[in-house]
Amino acid sequence: MEQFLIVAAAHFLALLSPGPDFFLVARTSMSSGWRVGSGACLGIALANGVFIVAAFLGTAALRADSLPFVALQLAGCIYLLYLGVLFIRHAGTATLEAATLGGHARQLPAPSRAWWRAAGMGFLSGILNPKNALFYASLAALLGVAGDGGRKLLYGAWMFSVVLLWDLLVACAIGNRAVLRRFARALPWLERASGVVLILLAGGVLALSLSG
């Protein structure tokens, strides 16, 4: 349970830092409404689901005591350490102004077609982002869940659900300027917290790996 809470916190905090997926959801919701924006949310979540499944299947093919698995685990630690340092170093430098781009874009004539188009754009945004692949591969390697199908299913379902629910929350709330301003003020602290959690997670697993 402690491991799950640490990983869940690290994963959620990583979602708080705005990236391409965040701006896509924001622009789509502001230009076409949250219902069409929900299509982008589902597409992004499905792309994340592809990476989650691929990451766990990849680690399942390796024995926990094998050299390739240890190498993958160490590489995952290094990547998460690097990501955590970046979050802390660049905290407060991200701008949410890009989220307002397209706020006056032309409405698409057919809502159903607009939804499917947004879903396709969301999937492409998520699947073409190499950081998503690296992040989930790193987490899967750090968890060392090669032989535990139930635990892999729990982690995978949790990560997929959190990505979808968070993006839906962004889609619903992004049109509220007061919410956007509050989030912008809290963002630097959220990024720093995310960096600290990622560093602690990677450092703890790295210490266990070296001691073992």
N, C-alpha and C positions, 0 to 999 in steps of 0.2 A: 504493500500500500504506500509506503514512503517513496519507493521508486516511482510509482505511478504518479503521485502528487508532484514530485520534482519534474518529471518529464512533462506532465500536463501543464505545469506552470511555465516551463521553458517554451513549450510549443505555443501556448496562448500569448505569452509576452512577445514572442517573435512575430505573431500576427499583428500586433499593435503598431509595428513600424511600417509606415506607408510605403508601398512599392507599386509596381505596375498593376497588380491585381486590384489594389485598393483604389487607385485612380480610375481604373476602368469601371468599377462598380459605382464610384462617385459620379463620374461623368454621365454614365448611362442613366442613373437614377434621377439626376438633376435635369437631364434633357428629355427623358421619356417616362419618368415616373418610377416608383419603386417596384411596380408589378413587372415591368419590362426589365428593370434592374435585377429582379430575382432570377431571370434567365442567366445573366452573367454570373450570379452567385453560384448557381447550380453547375454551370460549366467549369468554373474555377475549382469547385469542390470535387468534381469528377476527375479533373486533371490531377489534383492532389491525391485522390484515391488511386489513380494509376501509379503514381510514384510510391505511395505507401505499400501497395501490393508488390511492386517490383523490388522495393527495398527489402521487405521481409522475405520474399522468395529467394532473393540473392543471398541473404545471410543464412537462410535455412539450408542452403546447399553446402555450407561450410561447417565443419566441426568447431566447437567452441575452443578446443585446444590446438587447432591447426594453425600453422604459420600464416596462411592467407587471412584467416579470420582475425588473428592478432594484429596483422598489418592493417587490415581494414578498420579495426577498432581504434588503433593509434591514429590513423588518418582522420577518422571521424572526430577524435578528440582535438586534433590540431585544427581542423576546420571550424569546430564550434568555438574553440578558444579565439581563433581569428575573427569569427563573426561577433563574438562578445566584445572584443577589443574595438572593433569597428563601431558597434552600437554605442559604446561609451565615448569613444573619441569624437564621433560625429553627432552626438545627441544635441538636438535643437537646431541642426542645420537643415533638416528636411522642411519643406514648405508645403502647405496644403492648398496653396493657390492654384496648383494644377488641377485640383479636384473641381474647381469651378469652371474650367474650360469646357465649352460645349453646353453651358447652362442655357443658352438661347438657341440651341441647335434645332433644326427643323424636326417636327414630330413625324415619325414614320406612319404611313397611312393605315397599315394593317397591324393591329396589336399582336395577333398571334405570330405573324411573320417577324415582327420586331422582336418578340420574345425569343424565337428560335435563333434569330440572327445574334442577339445578345448572348445566348447560351453558347453558340459557336465561337464567338469572340472571347468569351470567358475561358472556354476550354483551351483555345489556342494560346491565350495569355498565360495560363497556368502551365501548360505542357511545354511551352517554348522557353520557360524561365529556368535556366540551369541551376539557380540557387535552390529551387524547390527540390530538384533531384538530389543535390548535394546534402541539403538539410535532412531529408528523410533517410537517405543512405547512412548519414552520420548517426542519427538517432537509433536506427535499427541496429547498427553495429555496436553502439554503446550499450544498448539494452541486453544484448546477448540472449535473445529469446529463440535461438535456433530450434530448440526441441519442444517448445511449449506453444502448441497451436491455440489454446484457449487464451493465453496471455497476448499473443500476437493479434488475435481477433479483437480483444478488448482494446488494445492500444490503437489498432487501425480504425475501429468504429468510432472511438473517441476523437481521434484526430480529424477524421472526415466530418463528423458532426460539428465539431468546434469551428472548422473552417467555414462550413455552410452557414451555421447560425451567426457567426461573427459578421460575415459578409452581408447576410440578410439584415442584421442590425444596422450596419453601415448604410445599406440601401434605404432603409426606412427613416433613419435619423439624419442623413446627410443634407436633406433639404432644410433642416432647422438650423438657421444661422447661429443661434445661441449655443446649440449643442456643438457645432463645428468650432466655435471660438473656444469653448471649454476644453475640447479635445486638443486643440492646437496648443493651449497653455500647458496642459498636462503631458504632452507628447515628449518633451525632453526628459522628464523624470521617468516616464514609462520606458523610453529607450535605454536609459541608464540601468534601470531595474532589469530589463531584458538582458543586457550585456552581462551584468553580475551573475544572474541565474545561469546563463549559458556557460560562463567561465567556471562557476562552481561545479556544474554538472560534468563538464568535460574534465576538469581537474580532479574531481573525485574518482571518476572512472579510470582516468589515466594512472592515478596513484594505486588503485586496486590492481590494475593490469601489471604494473611494474613490480608490485609487491608479490604478485602471484607467480 
